[in-house]
Amino acid sequence: MTSSGMTTTETRPLAVVTGASSGIGYELAKQFAGHGFDLLITAEDERLDRAAAVLGSASGGRITSVRSDLRTAEGVEALYEAVTATGRPVALNAGVGRGGAFVDTDLDDEKEIIDLNISSTVHLAKRLLRDMTARDEGRVLITSSIASTMPGSFQAVYNASKSFLQSFAEALQNELKDTGVTVTSLMPGPTETDFFRRADMLDTRVGASEKDDPAQVAEQGFDALMKGEAKIVAGSLTTKASGVANDVLPDAAKAQAHRVMSKPGSAEK
């Protein structure tokens, strides 16, 4: 991204980060702030105000926070109104999951995954990419997951939602290849965030395992975004090795491996 004509002051560009109250989203916001960006951050929980205060005091930049529930079309439109005409880097990071057998989990929980992980991303991308292509510049980071590369036994809808995002990002990359707009897919592995607690997966092997540092994931994602890279499997060497293995393993083997790690109660075995 070039900063010409795209600054909130004479020198500082603006980045928009969703899901910025904690975890990878918060660490992405820190990356942007540390590299001289002003920020427009959004989340739906009460931690957003605290995140904004910490980011502002640490960076000295301008931090604007927008409380918005991206599970709803109204929430997405409210955020879009706040970022209209920016044409600046956007990190679409908000997401949610739910562990358990598909026949046992609640339908409303599964629909929430689809609404937040898929519907809100498509809705916001539709709005923002039209503005970016009109200006012929901009960068978008979509947080997919290494989970997008494997069938998600006991996380069936979550993994499927990430597979959608991965395919969506790659299709956009091709459509926009002759423009000044780039789309980067960030593919973390298991990361030390609130995800597993919120997904009710602390009793699983993956939930109880050592996880990647969200700051490391965010740093790698930021670097890939600013270089205009298509995708990055981010995190530890173990995660990167898993990404390579998933390129060659058959789906049945990956589904079984996911079952071992994600089956409820597996942490006790």
Buried (B, 14 or more C-beta within 10 A) or exposed (E): BEBEEBBBEEEBBBBBBBBBBBBBBBBBBBBBBBEBBBBBBBBBEEBBEEBBEBBBEEBEBBBBBBBBBBBBEEBBBBBBEBBEEBBBBBBBBBBBBBBBEEEEBEEEBBEBBBBBBBBBBBBBBEBBBEBBBEBEBBBBBBBBBBBBBBBBBBBBBBBBBBBBBBEBBBEBBEEBEEBBBBBBBBBBBBBBBEBBEBBBBEBBBBBBEEBBEBBBBBBBBBBBBBEBBBBBBBBBEEBBEBBEBBEEBEEEBBBBBBBBBBBBEBBEE
